Amino acid sequence: MLLPGETHEEMLDFDVVQRLLRPYREITQDDIIRTTIYTFHARIADQFRIGVSSWQVTSHI
């Protein structure tokens, strides 16, 4: 996740990756195969299914 003021380019830099991982373990350049930025979009439904679902009907047969 990029925080305000952080850039994609900055987060792909080895020194930044090393600084972020330092609390967990020491890494070297050889430990990193590749770096990339992933985008995550969470969605929350306004409304879930209404009524009886098919699995509830068939589970009682």
N, CA, C and O of each residue as an XYZ file, in Angstrom:
244
protein
N       0.849     -1.167      0.000
C       0.000      0.000      0.000
C       0.895      1.231      0.000
O       1.826      1.339      0.799
N       0.607      2.132     -0.886
C       1.350      3.387     -0.927
C       0.691      4.395      0.003
O      -0.519      4.616     -0.052
N       1.494      4.989      0.842
C       0.998      6.031      1.723
C       1.110      7.380      1.022
O       1.865      7.512      0.058
N       0.377      8.374      1.486
C       0.469      9.700      0.859
C       1.927     10.161      0.807
O       2.653     10.090      1.799
N       2.328     10.625     -0.353
C       3.692     11.104     -0.545
C       4.654     10.052     -1.073
O       5.758     10.394     -1.499
N       4.266      8.781     -1.057
C       5.130      7.722     -1.589
C       4.838      7.517     -3.073
O       3.702      7.682     -3.515
N       5.854      7.161     -3.829
C       5.680      6.923     -5.262
C       6.000      5.474     -5.589
O       6.678      4.784     -4.828
N       5.504      5.027     -6.727
C       5.796      3.670     -7.198
C       7.298      3.473     -7.338
O       7.848      2.462     -6.901
N       7.948      4.445     -7.949
C       9.384      4.339     -8.194
C      10.163      4.204     -6.882
O      11.097      3.407     -6.783
N       9.771      4.988     -5.884
C      10.441      4.944     -4.591
C      10.296      3.569     -3.946
O      11.264      3.045     -3.395
N       9.112      2.981     -4.005
C       8.863      1.690     -3.364
C       9.567      0.533     -4.071
O       9.764     -0.526     -3.475
N       9.945      0.723     -5.326
C      10.656     -0.319     -6.061
C      12.162     -0.268     -5.826
O      12.882     -1.170     -6.258
N      12.643      0.753     -5.162
C      14.063      0.931     -4.890
C      14.513     -0.053     -3.806
O      13.841     -0.201     -2.786
N      15.649     -0.726     -4.026
C      16.133     -1.731     -3.080
C      16.326     -1.163     -1.678
O      15.978     -1.824     -0.700
N      16.866      0.032     -1.559
C      17.107      0.616     -0.236
C      15.809      0.793      0.554
O      15.788      0.620      1.773
N      14.740      1.134     -0.142
C      13.440      1.300      0.519
C      12.896     -0.061      0.931
O      12.403     -0.216      2.049
N      12.979     -1.048      0.046
C      12.534     -2.410      0.364
C      13.308     -2.931      1.572
O      12.721     -3.511      2.486
N      14.609     -2.726      1.578
C      15.456     -3.172      2.676
C      15.048     -2.494      3.994
O      14.973     -3.150      5.033
N      14.788     -1.196      3.947
C      14.373     -0.459      5.151
C      13.041     -0.986      5.687
O      12.873     -1.126      6.899
N      12.088     -1.280      4.785
C      10.781     -1.760      5.214
C      10.844     -3.169      5.799
O      10.081     -3.499      6.707
N      11.745     -3.996      5.285
C      11.853     -5.371      5.769
C      12.803     -5.533      6.949
O      12.787     -6.569      7.613
N      13.621     -4.539      7.216
C      14.625     -4.615      8.279
C      14.067     -5.055      9.641
O      14.734     -5.824     10.333
N      12.874     -4.601     10.058
C      12.368     -5.066     11.364
C      12.118     -6.580     11.416
O      12.029     -7.160     12.499
N      12.006     -7.206     10.260
C      11.674     -8.630     10.222
C      12.881     -9.503      9.924
O      13.016    -10.598     10.470
N      13.769     -9.008      9.044
C      14.986     -9.741      8.707
C      15.892     -8.887      7.860
O      15.445     -7.948      7.202
N      17.167     -9.215      7.880
C      18.133     -8.535      7.019
C      18.058     -9.172      5.630
O      17.965    -10.394      5.508
N      18.099     -8.357      4.601
C      18.087     -8.876      3.237
C      19.259     -8.281      2.462
O      19.799     -7.231      2.809
N      19.629     -8.993      1.402
C      20.636     -8.487      0.473
C      19.988     -8.372     -0.894
O      18.865     -8.829     -1.105
N      20.700     -7.764     -1.808
C      20.194     -7.611     -3.176
C      19.882     -8.983     -3.786
O      18.951     -9.111     -4.580
N      20.658    -10.003     -3.415
C      20.444    -11.353     -3.957
C      19.144    -11.988     -3.459
O      18.638    -12.918     -4.087
N      18.603    -11.507     -2.355
C      17.350    -12.048     -1.824
C      16.137    -11.609     -2.641
O      15.092    -12.259     -2.604
N      16.274    -10.520     -3.369
C      15.148     -9.951     -4.119
C      15.210    -10.419     -5.567
O      16.179    -10.145     -6.276
N      14.182    -11.119     -5.995
C      14.106    -11.570     -7.387
C      13.502    -10.483     -8.261
O      14.007    -10.191     -9.345
N      12.417     -9.888     -7.783
C      11.803     -8.765     -8.502
C      10.946     -7.981     -7.522
O      10.557     -8.489     -6.471
N      10.663     -6.753     -7.877
C       9.767     -5.918     -7.077
C       8.654     -5.425     -7.981
O       8.863     -5.202     -9.173
N       7.482     -5.256     -7.415
C       6.350     -4.738     -8.168
C       5.359     -4.122     -7.186
O       5.436     -4.358     -5.981
N       4.447     -3.345     -7.706
C       3.391     -2.736     -6.910
C       2.075     -3.368     -7.332
O       1.741     -3.388     -8.517
N       1.328     -3.882     -6.364
C       0.015     -4.456     -6.635
C      -1.056     -3.476     -6.182
O      -0.888     -2.769     -5.189
N      -2.147     -3.443     -6.915
C      -3.274     -2.600     -6.570
C      -4.390     -3.483     -6.034
O      -4.736     -4.492     -6.649
N      -4.945     -3.115     -4.907
C      -6.028     -3.871     -4.284
C      -7.242     -2.967     -4.176
O      -7.158     -1.857     -3.651
N      -8.369     -3.449     -4.678
C      -9.611     -2.688     -4.593
C     -10.625     -3.509     -3.808
O     -11.141     -4.504     -4.316
N     -10.909     -3.107     -2.595
C     -11.904     -3.806     -1.776
C     -13.297     -3.327     -2.162
O     -13.507     -2.161     -2.495
N     -14.220     -4.241     -2.109
C     -15.612     -3.900     -2.398
C     -16.477     -4.411     -1.257
O     -16.245     -5.500     -0.731
N     -17.467     -3.628     -0.882
C     -18.427     -4.033      0.139
C     -19.817     -3.904     -0.477
O     -20.182     -2.861     -1.018
N     -20.575     -4.983     -0.383
C     -21.911     -4.996     -0.962
C     -22.856     -4.119     -0.140
O     -22.789     -4.102      1.089
N     -23.727     -3.399     -0.825
C     -24.766     -2.638     -0.132
C     -25.805     -3.580      0.455
O     -26.420     -3.291      1.482
N     -25.992     -4.731     -0.229
C     -27.005     -5.680      0.215
C     -26.551     -7.077     -0.191
O     -26.078     -7.282     -1.309
N     -26.696     -8.037      0.722
C     -26.383     -9.419      0.404
C     -27.644    -10.105     -0.105
O     -28.706     -9.486     -0.163
N     -27.534    -11.370     -0.471
C     -28.675    -12.099     -1.003
C     -29.887    -12.042     -0.086
O     -29.763    -12.063      1.138
N     -31.038    -11.972     -0.692
C     -32.284    -11.971      0.062
C     -32.983    -13.291     -0.202
O     -33.020    -13.759     -1.340
N     -33.532    -13.890      0.828
C     -34.262    -15.131      0.666
C     -33.398    -16.344      0.953
O     -32.295    -16.237      1.490
N     -33.930    -17.503      0.580
C     -33.266    -18.778      0.837
C     -32.371    -19.106     -0.346
O     -32.802    -19.054     -1.498
N     -31.121    -19.444     -0.051
C     -30.218    -19.810     -1.137
C     -30.403    -21.271     -1.503
O     -30.977    -22.034     -0.726
N     -29.930    -21.673     -2.666
C     -30.116    -23.044     -3.144
C     -29.415    -24.050     -2.254
O     -29.909    -25.166     -2.098
N     -28.260    -23.690     -1.651
C     -27.569    -24.659     -0.789
C     -28.362    -24.916      0.488
O     -28.268    -26.009      1.045
N     -29.137    -23.948      0.968
C     -29.934    -24.153      2.161
C     -31.110    -25.101      1.857
O     -31.481    -25.918      2.700
N     -31.679    -24.993      0.684
C     -32.785    -25.833      0.285
C     -32.319    -27.277      0.099
O     -32.947    -28.206      0.606
N     -31.208    -27.462     -0.637
C     -30.771    -28.825     -0.939
C     -30.107    -29.496      0.255
O     -30.049    -30.725      0.299
N     -29.610    -28.745      1.213
C     -28.930    -29.366      2.354
C     -29.913    -30.037      3.309
O     -29.493    -30.817      4.164
N     -31.199    -29.757      3.186
C     -32.197    -30.349      4.072
C     -32.920    -31.529      3.430
O     -33.824    -32.098      4.042
N     -32.546    -31.902      2.229
C     -33.222    -33.003      1.517
C     -32.679    -34.325      1.986
O     -33.114    -35.374      1.512
